Amino acid sequence: MEEVNLHQHIEKVHSEEHSQILRSGGNPAGSPLLPSSTHQHPTPPKTLPTPTQSHTGTPGAHTCSQCGKSFRSEPSLKKHQRLHTGERPHHCSQCGKSFTQLSSLTEHQRTHTGERPYHCSQCGKSFSRLQHLKLHQRTHTGERPYHCSQCGQSFRQVGHLKEHQRIHTGERPYHCSQCGKTFTQPSSLSIHQRTHTGERPYHCSQCGESFSTLPHLKRHQQTHTVERPYHCPQCGKSFRQVGHLKEHQRIHTGERPYHCSQCGKSFSRLQRLKAHQQTHTAERPYHCSQCGKSFSRASTLKKHQRIHTSKHPKAEPEEG
């Protein structure tokens, strides 16, 4: 039985030498590849299998010495090895950015040329990458192939599913280096960090006022429109948002639903409670990028920053 298995092994792995022996009229049983009945230790063959053939008999197997992953061709192996070496041989002539693969460079160059070769047959929208087109098409088909095993909610992109799952796991992998606060999404961390840097990248085209988030800008832009659909029945004052009307009405009712667990003080707005609570913890998370001074409230930081920007600064604001 062992001899039969050995014959099968030689025919499969050492097929080239085996064929040469048969063509020359030799007896496979007398081949130096097979043990004879009179020689227990035959001389090993001088011809070895080609390096592109693995010992499992799979032709063209190229194995990465770093991680053991196998590839059908040597160019594919070389591309893969750049993950380990960090080599990025393909450079953008416009900005100098480098890439591991030529295809990645080609996609990147479209950011300079504006080329968008992939078009949606439904709405005509175009994209620079095929993958972006495929994701967009799901908005038309309604396809949401990624499902949460916990609650069954489905998503169009796997990244959105991963972000959602953190609601169930409690994972908050994005940390603020300034104050240690953690977040489930990198975008939330970026927005938070602006409270420390004072960055306000969203500008109103009407009056030039700037904001740290796009929703805040959009809310502000409504101040330039005349629409204020929510009216107070007590004094007639009108508001753009129903939440602002409810907050205003507490002036008339005296309601203060937000209570400090430390001292019992109550407030009509949640934001005012949060600002007050920092007086107990001595937390001062808002830092001036100009002089390094820190404050417990973002509003106090804004007032302070005017000292640096104004030609006629007012007195230094105090926190109460």
For each residue, the residues with C-beta under 8 A, 3 or more apart:
1: 4 5
2: 5 6
3: 6 7 35
4: 1 7 8
5: 1 2 8 9
6: 2 3 9 10 34 35
7: 3 4 10 11 28 34
8: 4 5 11 12
9: 5 6 12 13 14
10: 6 7 13 14 17 18 28 31 33 34
11: 7 8 14 15 18
12: 8 9 15 57
13: 9 10 49 53 55 57
14: 9 10 11 17 18 33 45 49
15: 11 12 18 19
16: 19 20 47
17: 10 14 20 21 31 33 45 47
18: 10 11 14 15 21 22 28 31 33
19: 15 16 22 23
20: 16 17 23 24
21: 17 18 24 26 27 28 31 33
22: 18 19 25 26 28
23: 19 20
24: 20 21
25: 22
26: 21 22 30 31
27: 21 30 31
28: 7 10 18 21 22 31 33 34
29: 34 36
30: 26 27 34 36
31: 10 17 18 21 26 27 28 34
32: 42 43 44 45
33: 10 14 17 18 21 28 45
34: 6 7 10 28 29 30 31 42
35: 3 6 39 40 42
36: 29 30 39 42
37:
38:
39: 35 36 42
40: 35
41:
42: 32 34 35 36 39
43: 32
44: 32
45: 14 17 32 33 48
46:
47: 16 17
48: 45
49: 13 14 53 55
50: 53
51:
52: 59 60 61 62 74
53: 13 49 50 57 58 59 60 61
54: 57 58 61 63 70
55: 13 49
56: 61
57: 12 13 53 54
58: 53 54 61 70
59: 52 53
60: 52 53 72 73
61: 52 53 54 56 58 70 71 72
62: 52 70 71 72 73 74 76 77
63: 54 68 69 70 71 77
64: 67 68 69 70 71 77 80 81 84
65:
66: 81 84
67: 64 84
68: 63 64
69: 63 64 80
70: 54 58 61 62 63 64
71: 61 62 63 64 74 76 77 80
72: 60 61 62 76
73: 60 62 76 77
74: 52 62 71 77 78
75: 78 79
76: 62 71 72 73 79 80
77: 62 63 64 71 73 74 80 81
78: 74 75 81 82
79: 75 76 82 100 101
80: 64 69 71 76 77 83
81: 64 66 77 78 84 85 87
82: 78 79 85 86 87 88 89 100 101
83: 80 100
84: 64 66 67 81
85: 81 82
86: 82
87: 81 82 100
88: 82 91 98 99 100
89: 82 98 100
90: 98 99 100 101 102 104 105
91: 88 96 97 98 99 105
92: 95 96 97 98 99 105 108 109 112
93:
94: 109 112
95: 92 112
96: 91 92
97: 91 92 108
98: 88 89 90 91 92
99: 88 90 91 92 102 104 105 108
100: 79 82 83 87 88 89 90 104
101: 79 82 90 104 105
102: 90 99 105 106
103: 106 107
104: 90 99 100 101 107 108
105: 90 91 92 99 101 102 108 109
106: 102 103 109 110
107: 103 104 110 128 129
108: 92 97 99 104 105 111
109: 92 94 105 106 112 113 115
110: 106 107 113 114 115 116 117 128 129
111: 108 128
112: 92 94 95 109
113: 109 110
114: 110
115: 109 110 128
116: 110 119 126 127 128
117: 110 126 128
118: 126 127 128 129 130 132 133
119: 116 124 125 126 127 133
120: 123 124 125 126 127 133 136 137 140
121:
122: 137 140
123: 120 140
124: 119 120
125: 119 120 136
126: 116 117 118 119 120
127: 116 118 119 120 130 132 133 136
128: 107 110 111 115 116 117 118 132
129: 107 110 118 132 133
130: 118 127 133 134
131: 134 135
132: 118 127 128 129 135 136
133: 118 119 120 127 129 130 136 137
134: 130 131 137 138
135: 131 132 138 156 157
136: 120 125 127 132 133 139 140
137: 120 122 133 134 140 141 143
138: 134 135 141 142 143 144 156
139: 136 142 156
140: 120 122 123 136 137
141: 137 138
142: 138 139
143: 137 138 156
144: 138 147 154 155 156
145: 154 156
146: 154 155 156 157 158 160 161
147: 144 152 153 154 155 161
148: 151 152 153 154 155 161 164 165 168
149:
150: 165 168
151: 148 168
152: 147 148
153: 147 148 164
154: 144 145 146 147 148
155: 144 146 147 148 158 160 161 164
156: 135 138 139 143 144 145 146 160
157: 135 146 160 161
158: 146 155 161 162
159: 162 163
160: 146 155 156 157 163 164
161: 146 147 148 155 157 158 164 165
162: 158 159 165 166
163: 159 160 166 184 185
164: 148 153 155 160 161 167
165: 148 150 161 162 168 169 171
166: 162 163 169 170 171 172 173 184
167: 164 184
168: 148 150 151 165
169: 165 166
170: 166
171: 165 166 184
172: 166 175 182 183 184
173: 166 182 184
174: 182 183 184 185 186 188 189
175: 172 180 181 182 183 189
176: 179 180 181 182 183 189 192 193 196
177:
178: 193 196 285 287
179: 176 196 283 285
180: 175 176
181: 175 176 192 285
182: 172 173 174 175 176
183: 172 174 175 176 186 188 189 192
184: 163 166 167 171 172 173 174 188
185: 163 174 188 189
186: 174 183 189 190
187: 190 191
188: 174 183 184 185 191 192
189: 174 175 176 183 185 186 192 193
190: 186 187 193 194
191: 187 188 194 212 213
192: 176 181 183 188 189 195
193: 176 178 189 190 196 197 199
194: 190 191 197 198 199 200 201 212 213
195: 192 212 285 286 298
196: 176 178 179 193 285 286 287
197: 193 194 289
198: 194 288 289 301 305
199: 193 194 212
200: 194 203 210 211 212
201: 194 210 212
202: 210 211 212 213 214 216 217
203: 200 208 209 210 211 217
204: 207 208 209 210 211 217 220 221 224
205:
206: 221 224
207: 204 224
208: 203 204
209: 203 204 220
210: 200 201 202 203 204
211: 200 202 203 204 214 216 217 220
212: 191 194 195 199 200 201 202 216
213: 191 194 202 216 217
214: 202 211 217 218
215: 218 219
216: 202 211 212 213 219 220
217: 202 203 204 211 213 214 220 221
218: 214 215 221 222
219: 215 216 222 240 241
220: 204 209 211 216 217 223
221: 204 206 217 218 224 225
222: 218 219 225 227 240
223: 220 240
224: 204 206 207 221
225: 221 222
226:
227: 222 240
228: 231 238 239 240
229: 238 240
230: 238 239 240 241 242 244 245
231: 228 236 237 238 239 245
232: 235 236 237 238 239 245 248 249 252
233:
234: 249 252
235: 232 252
236: 231 232
237: 231 232 248
238: 228 229 230 231 232
239: 228 230 231 232 242 244 245 248
240: 219 222 223 227 228 229 230 244
241: 219 230 244 245
242: 230 239 245 246
243: 246 247
244: 230 239 240 241 247 248
245: 230 231 232 239 241 242 248 249
246: 242 243 249 250
247: 243 244 250 268 269
248: 232 237 239 244 245 251
249: 232 234 245 246 252 253
250: 246 247 253 254 255 256 257 268
251: 248 268
252: 232 234 235 249
253: 249 250
254: 250
255: 250 268
256: 250 259 266 267 268
257: 250 266 268
258: 266 267 268 269 270 272 273
259: 256 264 265 266 267 273
260: 263 264 265 266 267 273 276 277 280
261:
262: 277 280
263: 260 280
264: 259 260
265: 259 260 276
266: 256 257 258 259 260
267: 256 258 259 260 270 272 273 276
268: 247 250 251 255 256 257 258 272
269: 247 258 272 273
270: 258 267 273 274
271: 274 275
272: 258 267 268 269 275 276
273: 258 259 260 267 269 270 276 277
274: 270 271 277 278
275: 271 272 278 296 297 299
276: 260 265 267 272 273 279 280
277: 260 262 273 274 280 281
278: 274 275 281 282 283 284 285 296 297
279: 276 282 296 319
280: 260 262 263 276 277
281: 277 278
282: 278 279 296
283: 179 278 296
284: 278 287 294 295 296
285: 178 179 181 195 196 278 294 296
286: 195 196 294 295 296 297 298 300 301
287: 178 196 284 292 293 294 295 301
288: 198 291 292 293 294 295 301 304 305 308
289: 197 198
290: 305 308
291: 288 308
292: 287 288
293: 287 288 304
294: 284 285 286 287 288
295: 284 286 287 288 298 300 301 304 319
296: 275 278 279 282 283 284 285 286 300 319
297: 275 278 286 300 301 319
298: 195 286 295 301 302
299: 275 302 303
300: 286 295 296 297 303 304 317 319
301: 198 286 287 288 295 297 298 304 305
302: 298 299 305 306
303: 299 300 306 317
304: 288 293 295 300 301 307 316 317
305: 198 288 290 301 302 308 309
306: 302 303 309 310 313 314
307: 304 310 313 314 316
308: 288 290 291 305 313
309: 305 306
310: 306 307 313 314
311:
312:
313: 306 307 308 310
314: 306 307 310
315:
316: 304 307
317: 300 303 304
318:
319: 279 295 296 297 300
320:
